[in-house]
Amino acid sequence: MARPRVHDDALRARLLEEASAVVATAGAVALTVRDLAVRAGTSPSAVYSLFGSREDLVRAVGDEAFARFAQRLATVPRTADPAADLLGLGLAYRENALADPHFYRVMFGAVGAGLQDGTRGPATASATFLVLRDAVARVLGDETTAQEPALGLWALVHGLVELELDGLLPDGADQRYVQVLRAAGQGILDG
C-alpha cells in the first residue's frame, strides 16, 4: 500500500497564497518560514519539504504570480480582429489583478521586487510583455514599431488597475476601464 502524502498540492497552494499576501504587503524580506507555517496551519518542516528553502519559496511565489498571469493572458483568443484581441488582453490583465491581487502586487509592486536574485530586468523582456507587443504589432501591421506603443498601453492599463486596486476610482470601474482603453489606447496606437 502506498504511503499517504502528508504535504499535498492543496497545502502547497495554501502556502503560496499566504506567502503572496506577506510579500505583497511587506516585501520578500518579511516572509519567514515559521510565520508562514502558522498562517497556513502547518509546520515549518512542511514548508521546507514542499519548497526546499525560504529562498526557493520566495522564488515559487514569483513563479506562481507570473504563471497565473500568463495563464490568464493565454485564455484570450486570437481571432481575425487584432484590435478586439488587444482589448481582450487589456481586460485579461485587469481580471488577473482583481482575481489575484496579492500575486499581482508580487509581480509589479516595489515590495515584491527582486524576488529571485535581488535584481530586476527590463519588464519589456518578459514573456508576458512580448504577448502584448505581438498583439500591438498585429494591430499596427508592423512588428518594428510595436515596442513603444505596447509600453504605452501597458502603462495605461497598469495605472488604471493600480488605481482600482487601491480603491481610488469612483463607482463604475468596469465600464470606465473599457472606455478609457478604447479612447486612450487608440491614441497611443496612433502615436
Secondary structure, 3 states (H helix, E strand, C coil): CCCCCCCCHHHHHHHHHHHHHHHHHHCHHHCCHHHHHHHHCCCHHHHHHHHCCHHHHHHHHHHHHHHHHHHHHHCCCCCCCHHHHHHHHHHHHHHHHHHCHHHHHHHHCHHHCCCCCCCCCCHHHCHHHHHHHHHHHHHHCCHHHCHHHHHHHHHHHHHHHHHHHCCCCCCCHHHHHHHHHHHHHHHHHHC
